[in-house]
Amino acid sequence: MNSSLPIAVGTTALWRKRRWWKSWYRIVRYDARFAHGHAELDVDLNAVLQGARFPADCWCTLNGAEDACPPAGIGPWVDYPYGRPLEETR
């Protein structure tokens, strides 16, 4: 595996209110954790996972992270490239 690819991806979901229509919408932010222990917050997941080069891995990880994330709050880490939730806490 390439050292520039993360080993785990995490999500954070929150709800925001639209300015004019007063309706709510959900925002999902992604975090990436690398093998050397460094975690980057609020990353562009397609760029970090190199979605153009590895579309299936990116898709599985993205869907696994969003499925494991609660409607509002911090979701667990999911592994790359399978998208399975990890037992570790964030």
C-alpha positions in Angstrom: 0.0 0.0 0.0 1.2 3.5 -0.8 2.5 5.4 2.2 0.5 8.5 1.1 -2.8 6.7 1.4 -4.6 6.7 4.8 -5.2 3.6 6.8 -8.5 4.8 8.3 -11.2 7.4 7.6 -13.5 9.0 10.1 -16.6 11.1 9.7 -18.3 13.9 11.6 -21.9 14.9 10.8 -23.7 18.0 11.8 -26.9 19.8 10.9 -27.0 23.4 9.7 -29.9 25.6 9.0 -30.3 27.3 5.6 -30.2 31.0 5.7 -33.3 31.9 3.7 -35.6 28.8 3.7 -35.1 27.9 7.4 -34.8 24.2 6.6 -32.1 21.9 7.8 -29.4 20.1 5.9 -26.7 17.6 6.9 -23.0 18.3 6.5 -20.5 15.4 6.6 -16.8 16.1 7.2 -14.1 13.6 6.7 -10.8 12.9 8.7 -7.9 10.8 7.5 -5.5 8.9 9.7 -2.1 7.7 8.2 0.2 4.9 9.2 2.7 7.0 11.0 -0.1 8.2 13.4 -0.8 11.6 12.0 -4.5 12.5 11.5 -5.6 15.2 9.1 -9.0 16.9 9.9 -11.6 18.1 7.3 -10.0 16.7 4.2 -11.2 16.3 0.6 -11.7 12.5 0.7 -11.6 12.1 -3.1 -8.1 13.8 -3.2 -6.7 11.9 -0.2 -8.0 8.5 -1.3 -7.0 9.2 -4.9 -10.5 8.5 -6.2 -9.4 8.8 -9.9 -6.8 6.1 -9.5 -8.6 3.8 -7.1 -12.4 4.4 -7.6 -13.6 1.1 -6.1 -11.5 1.6 -2.9 -12.6 5.2 -2.5 -16.3 4.3 -3.0 -16.2 1.4 -0.5 -14.4 3.5 2.1 -16.7 6.5 1.6 -19.9 4.5 1.8 -18.6 2.5 4.9 -17.7 5.8 6.7 -21.1 7.4 5.9 -23.0 4.2 7.0 -21.2 4.0 10.3 -21.7 7.7 11.0 -24.6 8.7 13.3 -27.1 11.3 12.0 -25.3 13.9 14.1 -22.0 13.5 15.9 -18.7 11.7 15.5 -18.6 8.4 13.7 -16.0 5.6 14.3 -12.9 5.1 12.2 -13.4 2.8 9.2 -10.5 1.0 7.6 -9.2 1.7 4.1 -9.9 0.1 1.6 -12.8 -2.0 2.9 -14.8 0.5 4.9 -15.4 -1.7 8.0 -15.8 0.1 11.3 -12.8 -0.3 13.6 -13.0 -0.9 17.3 -10.7 2.1 18.2 -12.2 5.2 19.6 -11.7 8.6 18.1 
